[in-house]
Amino acid sequence: MILGALGIEANHAKIYRREDRIYISTYSETAGDFTFLNGENVYESMEVFHNDRIVFGTGCVFVLKTPEGVPRKQISEMDLTYEFAVSELQNLDKNKSSIEDEELMGKLKQIEKEIEDEKVKMQDKIRDEQKRFHE
């Protein structure tokens, strides 16, 4: 299948069957940045089930239908829309943002502590210099 959209590489991903199971994998990490299975990036081989949503690039959305029809999770056929797949991606972005926010807050607290420690050292140094000056 040839797809053309932002984020899609010439050799982007493959969907294949192995021992009665279906999998998706990408050909590169960059392709994994633009391949999603149910809202999660595909960086390694992942099993795909009936009604799973696959997004390639910035907007090529597919719903996988299997003859067996055994879904990973019960989802109403009515809910399997483009908007539903996009909302999964937005939830991923929110989760990434909250993780990044936590990491940034940790770094900020560490920097604040280092500044406070440095401030205490400088105040001690100033006091010592003032004592020496007044002696």
ZINOR-V204708 format. One record per residue. N is the residue number from 1. PSI is psi in whole degrees, -180 to 180 (NA if undefined). D_FIRST is the distance of its C-alpha to the first C-alpha in Angstrom with 2 decimals. Layout:
n->N psi->PSI d_first->D_FIRST
n->N psi->PSI d_first->D_FIRST
This chain:
n->1 psi->135 d_first->0.00
n->2 psi->124 d_first->3.78
n->3 psi->146 d_first->6.48
n->4 psi->111 d_first->10.08
n->5 psi->166 d_first->12.95
n->6 psi->136 d_first->15.92
n->7 psi->-4 d_first->15.61
n->8 psi->127 d_first->12.01
n->9 psi->164 d_first->12.25
n->10 psi->-47 d_first->10.52
n->11 psi->93 d_first->10.32
n->12 psi->-58 d_first->10.46
n->13 psi->167 d_first->10.09
n->14 psi->147 d_first->9.49
n->15 psi->127 d_first->10.38
n->16 psi->162 d_first->12.72
n->17 psi->134 d_first->15.83
n->18 psi->120 d_first->19.22
n->19 psi->55 d_first->22.43
n->20 psi->19 d_first->21.40
n->21 psi->153 d_first->19.98
n->22 psi->138 d_first->16.52
n->23 psi->159 d_first->15.89
n->24 psi->142 d_first->13.80
n->25 psi->159 d_first->14.66
n->26 psi->160 d_first->14.10
n->27 psi->-11 d_first->14.76
n->28 psi->164 d_first->17.57
n->29 psi->-37 d_first->20.03
n->30 psi->-41 d_first->18.96
n->31 psi->-36 d_first->15.40
n->32 psi->-29 d_first->17.38
n->33 psi->-23 d_first->19.32
n->34 psi->28 d_first->16.35
n->35 psi->128 d_first->14.77
n->36 psi->139 d_first->16.86
n->37 psi->112 d_first->17.48
n->38 psi->39 d_first->20.18
n->39 psi->-1 d_first->21.32
n->40 psi->140 d_first->21.64
n->41 psi->146 d_first->20.06
n->42 psi->99 d_first->18.06
n->43 psi->-17 d_first->19.93
n->44 psi->171 d_first->20.12
n->45 psi->130 d_first->18.65
n->46 psi->141 d_first->19.17
n->47 psi->141 d_first->19.40
n->48 psi->138 d_first->17.53
n->49 psi->168 d_first->19.47
n->50 psi->134 d_first->19.42
n->51 psi->9 d_first->19.32
n->52 psi->146 d_first->18.24
n->53 psi->130 d_first->16.74
n->54 psi->129 d_first->13.87
n->55 psi->125 d_first->13.87
n->56 psi->136 d_first->11.74
n->57 psi->-141 d_first->13.88
n->58 psi->8 d_first->16.66
n->59 psi->9 d_first->15.50
n->60 psi->104 d_first->12.00
n->61 psi->132 d_first->13.44
n->62 psi->147 d_first->12.26
n->63 psi->123 d_first->14.85
n->64 psi->129 d_first->14.27
n->65 psi->127 d_first->16.31
n->66 psi->153 d_first->17.67
n->67 psi->-35 d_first->20.00
n->68 psi->-32 d_first->22.75
n->69 psi->30 d_first->22.57
n->70 psi->108 d_first->24.32
n->71 psi->158 d_first->23.68
n->72 psi->-39 d_first->24.51
n->73 psi->141 d_first->26.70
n->74 psi->116 d_first->28.02
n->75 psi->134 d_first->26.52
n->76 psi->139 d_first->27.30
n->77 psi->-30 d_first->24.53
n->78 psi->-27 d_first->26.22
n->79 psi->-12 d_first->25.60
n->80 psi->78 d_first->21.81
n->81 psi->169 d_first->21.32
n->82 psi->-43 d_first->19.68
n->83 psi->-38 d_first->23.17
n->84 psi->-46 d_first->23.45
n->85 psi->-41 d_first->20.34
n->86 psi->-38 d_first->21.73
n->87 psi->-33 d_first->25.14
n->88 psi->-41 d_first->23.91
n->89 psi->-39 d_first->22.81
n->90 psi->-38 d_first->26.21
n->91 psi->-38 d_first->28.02
n->92 psi->-45 d_first->26.38
n->93 psi->-41 d_first->27.64
n->94 psi->-43 d_first->31.06
n->95 psi->-43 d_first->31.28
n->96 psi->-42 d_first->30.43
n->97 psi->-42 d_first->32.99
n->98 psi->-36 d_first->35.67
n->99 psi->-45 d_first->35.19
n->100 psi->-39 d_first->35.40
n->101 psi->-43 d_first->38.43
n->102 psi->-43 d_first->40.12
n->103 psi->-44 d_first->39.59
n->104 psi->-41 d_first->40.97
n->105 psi->-39 d_first->43.91
n->106 psi->-44 d_first->44.70
n->107 psi->-41 d_first->44.72
n->108 psi->-44 d_first->46.81
n->109 psi->-38 d_first->49.33
n->110 psi->-44 d_first->49.59
n->111 psi->-43 d_first->50.28
n->112 psi->-40 d_first->52.79
n->113 psi->-43 d_first->54.58
n->114 psi->-41 d_first->54.73
n->115 psi->-44 d_first->56.18
n->116 psi->-43 d_first->58.70
n->117 psi->-43 d_first->59.73
n->118 psi->-38 d_first->60.18
n->119 psi->-44 d_first->62.17
n->120 psi->-43 d_first->64.51
n->121 psi->-44 d_first->65.04
n->122 psi->-40 d_first->65.88
n->123 psi->-41 d_first->68.26
n->124 psi->-43 d_first->70.02
n->125 psi->-42 d_first->70.30
n->126 psi->-45 d_first->71.76
n->127 psi->-44 d_first->74.27
n->128 psi->-43 d_first->75.33
n->129 psi->-39 d_first->75.82
n->130 psi->-40 d_first->77.80
n->131 psi->-46 d_first->80.04
n->132 psi->-38 d_first->80.67
n->133 psi->-39 d_first->81.47
n->134 psi->-7 d_first->83.97
n->135 psi->NA d_first->85.75
